[in-house]
Amino acid sequence: MDHLHTATRSARAHDTAAQSANDILWVTYRWMSIGLAITGVVALLVASSPAAVEMLVTNRAIFFGLMIAQLGLVVAFSALVTRVSGFAAAAMFFGYAALTGATFSTLFLVFTTSSIASTFFITAGTFAGLSAYGAVTKRDLSAIGRFALFALIGLVIASVVNIFLASSALTWLTTFAGIVIFGALTAYDTQQLKAMFQAEGYAKNLALRGALKLYLDFVNMFLFLLNLTGRRR
């Protein structure tokens, strides 16, 4: 009987942990969605101001300053998220999302508004499917995740090289590779986050940490899909 009670308690504890992980995952999706909404609104607002767009396009100091500020916020968020208050962590996350929206406003100069919107919905559907798979599958995606991370390093190197080569073939190759890599990372990161949520429970700012990771997967997948399917002006 003791063994039966122990097994029952263990099963209940596992179910409770799994439910807790699912709850935190839904909170993570909500944070990520708010971040994406902020990015979209800021991008539209900046793009609707000719003076703001001209300033971004003609003043490289401002544009690269925004890029450096984005990088700085990501680094600061990663370093401080477990030590700062929830308000401070959310402010950093939303600040990063707003800065991303400001730089994304220049996309409206290159692609039509309708193609940006349609690509966003395509990305949302693809992301939802892959993330759901990562959340429910019993298959260990660690090997896929490791391969995607190594492939991402290669993608960055190839993209830097192509700045000098300006090869259209390499551009298409890196575009297709980027879609596959961030698709794989979406499923892998979701599975890893769920496991982390199950292990750590309601640790400090855990949902925001996951939201940034999934936000980056979404945004990068969107950019590569837009480069592939977007209609240019």
C-alpha positions as YAML, in Angstrom:
chain: A
units: angstrom
residues:
- id: 1
  name: MET
  ca: [0.00, 0.00, 0.00]
- id: 2
  name: ASP
  ca: [2.83, 2.39, 0.83]
- id: 3
  name: HIS
  ca: [4.27, 1.93, -2.64]
- id: 4
  name: LEU
  ca: [0.83, 2.57, -4.15]
- id: 5
  name: HIS
  ca: [0.38, 5.78, -2.15]
- id: 6
  name: THR
  ca: [3.90, 6.90, -3.10]
- id: 7
  name: ALA
  ca: [3.22, 6.25, -6.78]
- id: 8
  name: THR
  ca: [-0.10, 8.09, -6.54]
- id: 9
  name: ARG
  ca: [1.50, 11.11, -4.88]
- id: 10
  name: SER
  ca: [4.28, 11.10, -7.48]
- id: 11
  name: ALA
  ca: [1.77, 11.00, -10.32]
- id: 12
  name: ARG
  ca: [-0.23, 13.85, -8.79]
- id: 13
  name: ALA
  ca: [2.92, 15.90, -8.30]
- id: 14
  name: HIS
  ca: [3.90, 15.29, -11.93]
- id: 15
  name: ASP
  ca: [0.42, 16.29, -13.14]
- id: 16
  name: THR
  ca: [0.54, 19.43, -10.99]
- id: 17
  name: ALA
  ca: [3.98, 20.36, -12.35]
- id: 18
  name: ALA
  ca: [2.80, 19.74, -15.92]
- id: 19
  name: GLN
  ca: [-0.28, 21.91, -15.37]
- id: 20
  name: SER
  ca: [1.89, 24.64, -13.84]
- id: 21
  name: ALA
  ca: [4.22, 24.48, -16.86]
- id: 22
  name: ASN
  ca: [1.26, 24.80, -19.23]
- id: 23
  name: ASP
  ca: [-0.07, 27.78, -17.26]
- id: 24
  name: ILE
  ca: [3.29, 29.57, -17.43]
- id: 25
  name: LEU
  ca: [3.57, 28.75, -21.14]
- id: 26
  name: TRP
  ca: [0.24, 30.47, -21.80]
- id: 27
  name: VAL
  ca: [1.43, 33.50, -19.82]
- id: 28
  name: THR
  ca: [4.59, 33.44, -21.94]
- id: 29
  name: TYR
  ca: [2.54, 33.49, -25.14]
- id: 30
  name: ARG
  ca: [0.57, 36.47, -23.83]
- id: 31
  name: TRP
  ca: [3.73, 38.43, -23.03]
- id: 32
  name: MET
  ca: [5.15, 37.57, -26.45]
- id: 33
  name: SER
  ca: [1.92, 38.64, -28.18]
- id: 34
  name: ILE
  ca: [1.94, 41.99, -26.37]
- id: 35
  name: GLY
  ca: [5.56, 42.48, -27.42]
- id: 36
  name: LEU
  ca: [4.69, 41.74, -31.06]
- id: 37
  name: ALA
  ca: [1.73, 44.11, -30.89]
- id: 38
  name: ILE
  ca: [4.00, 46.90, -29.58]
- id: 39
  name: THR
  ca: [6.48, 46.22, -32.38]
- id: 40
  name: GLY
  ca: [3.74, 46.40, -35.00]
- id: 41
  name: VAL
  ca: [2.15, 49.58, -33.63]
- id: 42
  name: VAL
  ca: [5.48, 51.39, -33.33]
- id: 43
  name: ALA
  ca: [6.50, 50.30, -36.83]
- id: 44
  name: LEU
  ca: [3.23, 51.63, -38.28]
- id: 45
  name: LEU
  ca: [3.45, 54.90, -36.36]
- id: 46
  name: VAL
  ca: [7.02, 55.58, -37.43]
- id: 47
  name: ALA
  ca: [6.33, 54.50, -41.03]
- id: 48
  name: SER
  ca: [3.36, 56.91, -41.19]
- id: 49
  name: SER
  ca: [5.67, 59.83, -40.37]
- id: 50
  name: PRO
  ca: [7.75, 60.83, -43.42]
- id: 51
  name: ALA
  ca: [10.03, 62.94, -41.23]
- id: 52
  name: ALA
  ca: [10.75, 60.03, -38.89]
- id: 53
  name: VAL
  ca: [11.42, 57.62, -41.76]
- id: 54
  name: GLU
  ca: [13.69, 60.12, -43.49]
- id: 55
  name: MET
  ca: [15.62, 60.59, -40.27]
- id: 56
  name: LEU
  ca: [16.14, 56.82, -39.94]
- id: 57
  name: VAL
  ca: [17.14, 56.38, -43.56]
- id: 58
  name: THR
  ca: [19.40, 59.41, -43.97]
- id: 59
  name: ASN
  ca: [20.96, 59.53, -40.51]
- id: 60
  name: ARG
  ca: [22.99, 56.37, -40.05]
- id: 61
  name: ALA
  ca: [24.03, 57.40, -36.54]
- id: 62
  name: ILE
  ca: [20.41, 57.27, -35.39]
- id: 63
  name: PHE
  ca: [19.66, 53.98, -37.16]
- id: 64
  name: PHE
  ca: [22.75, 52.21, -35.85]
- id: 65
  name: GLY
  ca: [22.17, 53.82, -32.47]
- id: 66
  name: LEU
  ca: [18.79, 52.10, -32.36]
- id: 67
  name: MET
  ca: [20.41, 48.80, -33.32]
- id: 68
  name: ILE
  ca: [23.01, 49.15, -30.57]
- id: 69
  name: ALA
  ca: [20.29, 50.07, -28.08]
- id: 70
  name: GLN
  ca: [18.38, 46.91, -29.06]
- id: 71
  name: LEU
  ca: [21.44, 44.78, -28.49]
- id: 72
  name: GLY
  ca: [22.16, 46.51, -25.20]
- id: 73
  name: LEU
  ca: [18.61, 45.89, -23.96]
- id: 74
  name: VAL
  ca: [18.78, 42.19, -24.84]
- id: 75
  name: VAL
  ca: [22.09, 41.83, -23.02]
- id: 76
  name: ALA
  ca: [20.79, 43.78, -20.01]
- id: 77
  name: PHE
  ca: [17.56, 41.80, -19.94]
- id: 78
  name: SER
  ca: [19.39, 38.46, -20.05]
- id: 79
  name: ALA
  ca: [21.78, 39.52, -17.30]
- id: 80
  name: LEU
  ca: [19.28, 41.18, -14.96]
- id: 81
  name: VAL
  ca: [15.94, 39.45, -15.54]
- id: 82
  name: THR
  ca: [16.28, 37.12, -12.53]
- id: 83
  name: ARG
  ca: [17.26, 39.98, -10.20]
- id: 84
  name: VAL
  ca: [15.01, 42.89, -11.12]
- id: 85
  name: SER
  ca: [11.32, 43.39, -10.40]
- id: 86
  name: GLY
  ca: [8.64, 42.19, -12.77]
- id: 87
  name: PHE
  ca: [7.91, 45.80, -13.74]
- id: 88
  name: ALA
  ca: [11.56, 46.46, -14.66]
- id: 89
  name: ALA
  ca: [11.83, 43.20, -16.63]
- id: 90
  name: ALA
  ca: [8.62, 43.98, -18.52]
- id: 91
  name: ALA
  ca: [9.84, 47.52, -19.23]
- id: 92
  name: MET
  ca: [13.06, 46.17, -20.76]
- id: 93
  name: PHE
  ca: [11.16, 43.63, -22.85]
- id: 94
  name: PHE
  ca: [8.64, 46.18, -24.10]
- id: 95
  name: GLY
  ca: [11.41, 48.71, -24.69]
- id: 96
  name: TYR
  ca: [13.19, 46.20, -26.88]
- id: 97
  name: ALA
  ca: [9.95, 45.48, -28.75]
- id: 98
  name: ALA
  ca: [9.41, 49.22, -29.33]
- id: 99
  name: LEU
  ca: [12.97, 49.73, -30.61]
- id: 100
  name: THR
  ca: [12.51, 46.77, -32.94]
- id: 101
  name: GLY
  ca: [9.33, 48.38, -34.23]
- id: 102
  name: ALA
  ca: [11.19, 51.61, -34.94]
- id: 103
  name: THR
  ca: [13.80, 49.82, -37.06]
- id: 104
  name: PHE
  ca: [11.13, 47.65, -38.71]
- id: 105
  name: SER
  ca: [9.39, 50.79, -39.97]
- id: 106
  name: THR
  ca: [11.90, 50.86, -42.82]
- id: 107
  name: LEU
  ca: [10.41, 47.58, -44.10]
- id: 108
  name: PHE
  ca: [7.46, 49.61, -45.38]
- id: 109
  name: LEU
  ca: [9.85, 51.39, -47.77]
- id: 110
  name: VAL
  ca: [10.87, 48.08, -49.32]
- id: 111
  name: PHE
  ca: [7.74, 45.90, -49.17]
- id: 112
  name: THR
  ca: [4.07, 46.62, -49.77]
- id: 113
  name: THR
  ca: [1.85, 46.94, -46.70]
- id: 114
  name: SER
  ca: [-0.38, 44.08, -47.85]
- id: 115
  name: SER
  ca: [2.55, 41.69, -48.26]
- id: 116
  name: ILE
  ca: [3.90, 42.61, -44.81]
- id: 117
  name: ALA
  ca: [0.48, 41.90, -43.31]
- id: 118
  name: SER
  ca: [0.02, 38.61, -45.17]
- id: 119
  name: THR
  ca: [3.53, 37.47, -44.26]
- id: 120
  name: PHE
  ca: [2.82, 38.28, -40.62]
- id: 121
  name: PHE
  ca: [-0.25, 36.03, -40.62]
- id: 122
  name: ILE
  ca: [1.66, 33.27, -42.44]
- id: 123
  name: THR
  ca: [4.39, 33.55, -39.81]
- id: 124
  name: ALA
  ca: [1.81, 33.50, -37.01]
- id: 125
  name: GLY
  ca: [0.22, 30.33, -38.35]
- id: 126
  name: THR
  ca: [3.56, 28.61, -38.90]
- id: 127
  name: PHE
  ca: [4.84, 29.66, -35.50]
- id: 128
  name: ALA
  ca: [1.66, 28.50, -33.75]
- id: 129
  name: GLY
  ca: [1.85, 25.08, -35.37]
- id: 130
  name: LEU
  ca: [5.53, 24.54, -34.65]
- id: 131
  name: SER
  ca: [5.30, 25.86, -31.10]
- id: 132
  name: ALA
  ca: [2.27, 23.67, -30.39]
- id: 133
  name: TYR
  ca: [4.21, 20.68, -31.70]
- id: 134
  name: GLY
  ca: [7.12, 21.49, -29.41]
- id: 135
  name: ALA
  ca: [4.75, 21.80, -26.45]
- id: 136
  name: VAL
  ca: [2.92, 18.49, -26.91]
- id: 137
  name: THR
  ca: [5.37, 16.12, -28.58]
- id: 138
  name: LYS
  ca: [6.97, 13.38, -26.52]
- id: 139
  name: ARG
  ca: [9.92, 13.26, -28.91]
- id: 140
  name: ASP
  ca: [13.15, 14.75, -27.60]
- id: 141
  name: LEU
  ca: [14.02, 17.67, -29.89]
- id: 142
  name: SER
  ca: [17.47, 18.27, -28.39]
- id: 143
  name: ALA
  ca: [19.32, 16.92, -31.44]
- id: 144
  name: ILE
  ca: [17.26, 19.14, -33.75]
- id: 145
  name: GLY
  ca: [17.88, 22.12, -31.48]
- id: 146
  name: ARG
  ca: [21.64, 21.57, -31.38]
- id: 147
  name: PHE
  ca: [21.77, 21.22, -35.15]
- id: 148
  name: ALA
  ca: [19.71, 24.41, -35.58]
- id: 149
  name: LEU
  ca: [22.01, 26.35, -33.23]
- id: 150
  name: PHE
  ca: [25.12, 25.26, -35.14]
- id: 151
  name: ALA
  ca: [23.35, 26.02, -38.43]
- id: 152
  name: LEU
  ca: [22.50, 29.47, -37.09]
- id: 153
  name: ILE
  ca: [26.19, 30.20, -36.59]
- id: 154
  name: GLY
  ca: [26.82, 29.17, -40.19]
- id: 155
  name: LEU
  ca: [23.91, 31.34, -41.33]
- id: 156
  name: VAL
  ca: [25.35, 34.40, -39.59]
- id: 157
  name: ILE
  ca: [28.77, 33.80, -41.15]
- id: 158
  name: ALA
  ca: [27.27, 33.27, -44.62]
- id: 159
  name: SER
  ca: [25.19, 36.44, -44.29]
- id: 160
  name: VAL
  ca: [28.24, 38.50, -43.32]
- id: 161
  name: VAL
  ca: [30.24, 37.05, -46.23]
- id: 162
  name: ASN
  ca: [27.38, 37.84, -48.61]
- id: 163
  name: ILE
  ca: [27.55, 41.51, -47.65]
- id: 164
  name: PHE
  ca: [30.78, 41.59, -49.65]
- id: 165
  name: LEU
  ca: [29.87, 39.01, -52.31]
- id: 166
  name: ALA
  ca: [26.34, 40.27, -52.98]
- id: 167
  name: SER
  ca: [25.47, 36.85, -54.41]
- id: 168
  name: SER
  ca: [21.78, 36.38, -55.23]
- id: 169
  name: ALA
  ca: [22.19, 32.60, -55.03]
- id: 170
  name: LEU
  ca: [23.66, 32.86, -51.53]
- id: 171
  name: THR
  ca: [20.89, 35.28, -50.56]
- id: 172
  name: TRP
  ca: [18.22, 32.74, -51.52]
- id: 173
  name: LEU
  ca: [20.12, 29.95, -49.80]
- id: 174
  name: THR
  ca: [20.43, 31.88, -46.54]
- id: 175
  name: THR
  ca: [16.76, 32.90, -46.76]
- id: 176
  name: PHE
  ca: [15.54, 29.31, -47.06]
- id: 177
  name: ALA
  ca: [18.00, 28.21, -44.40]
- id: 178
  name: GLY
  ca: [16.83, 30.96, -42.05]
- id: 179
  name: ILE
  ca: [13.19, 29.87, -42.35]
- id: 180
  name: VAL
  ca: [14.07, 26.25, -41.60]
- id: 181
  name: ILE
  ca: [16.44, 27.13, -38.75]
- id: 182
  name: PHE
  ca: [14.04, 29.42, -36.90]
- id: 183
  name: GLY
  ca: [11.19, 27.02, -37.52]
- id: 184
  name: ALA
  ca: [13.21, 24.27, -35.86]
- id: 185
  name: LEU
  ca: [14.23, 26.61, -33.04]
- id: 186
  name: THR
  ca: [10.60, 27.52, -32.40]
- id: 187
  name: ALA
  ca: [9.67, 23.90, -31.71]
- id: 188
  name: TYR
  ca: [12.87, 23.21, -29.76]
- id: 189
  name: ASP
  ca: [12.70, 26.39, -27.66]
- id: 190
  name: THR
  ca: [9.06, 25.72, -26.77]
- id: 191
  name: GLN
  ca: [9.90, 22.22, -25.58]
- id: 192
  name: GLN
  ca: [12.89, 23.49, -23.60]
- id: 193
  name: LEU
  ca: [10.85, 26.29, -22.04]
- id: 194
  name: LYS
  ca: [8.10, 23.90, -21.00]
- id: 195
  name: ALA
  ca: [10.68, 21.62, -19.37]
- id: 196
  name: MET
  ca: [12.23, 24.63, -17.62]
- id: 197
  name: PHE
  ca: [8.82, 25.82, -16.43]
- id: 198
  name: GLN
  ca: [8.08, 22.36, -15.08]
- id: 199
  name: ALA
  ca: [11.40, 22.26, -13.22]
- id: 200
  name: GLU
  ca: [11.50, 25.82, -11.90]
- id: 201
  name: GLY
  ca: [7.80, 26.54, -11.42]
- id: 202
  name: TYR
  ca: [6.95, 30.19, -10.88]
- id: 203
  name: ALA
  ca: [10.54, 31.42, -10.71]
- id: 204
  name: LYS
  ca: [11.11, 35.15, -10.96]
- id: 205
  name: ASN
  ca: [10.19, 36.62, -14.37]
- id: 206
  name: LEU
  ca: [10.29, 33.14, -15.90]
- id: 207
  name: ALA
  ca: [7.48, 33.83, -18.35]
- id: 208
  name: LEU
  ca: [9.17, 37.03, -19.56]
- id: 209
  name: ARG
  ca: [12.42, 35.13, -20.14]
- id: 210
  name: GLY
  ca: [10.53, 32.67, -22.30]
- id: 211
  name: ALA
  ca: [8.61, 35.44, -24.06]
- id: 212
  name: LEU
  ca: [11.80, 37.08, -25.31]
- id: 213
  name: LYS
  ca: [13.14, 33.80, -26.65]
- id: 214
  name: LEU
  ca: [9.94, 33.00, -28.57]
- id: 215
  name: TYR
  ca: [9.61, 36.63, -29.69]
- id: 216
  name: LEU
  ca: [13.06, 36.45, -31.30]
- id: 217
  name: ASP
  ca: [12.17, 33.17, -33.03]
- id: 218
  name: PHE
  ca: [8.97, 34.72, -34.40]
- id: 219
  name: VAL
  ca: [10.58, 37.96, -35.56]
- id: 220
  name: ASN
  ca: [13.46, 36.25, -37.34]
- id: 221
  name: MET
  ca: [11.16, 33.76, -39.05]
- id: 222
  name: PHE
  ca: [8.99, 36.68, -40.16]
- id: 223
  name: LEU
  ca: [11.96, 38.54, -41.66]
- id: 224
  name: PHE
  ca: [13.15, 35.54, -43.66]
- id: 225
  name: LEU
  ca: [9.63, 34.74, -44.88]
- id: 226
  name: LEU
  ca: [9.13, 38.38, -45.86]
- id: 227
  name: ASN
  ca: [12.37, 38.34, -47.84]
- id: 228
  name: LEU
  ca: [11.11, 35.23, -49.63]
- id: 229
  name: THR
  ca: [7.44, 36.02, -50.22]
- id: 230
  name: GLY
  ca: [7.11, 39.80, -49.75]
- id: 231
  name: ARG
  ca: [6.15, 41.95, -52.74]
- id: 232
  name: ARG
  ca: [8.66, 44.74, -53.17]
- id: 233
  name: ARG
  ca: [7.75, 48.31, -54.01]
...
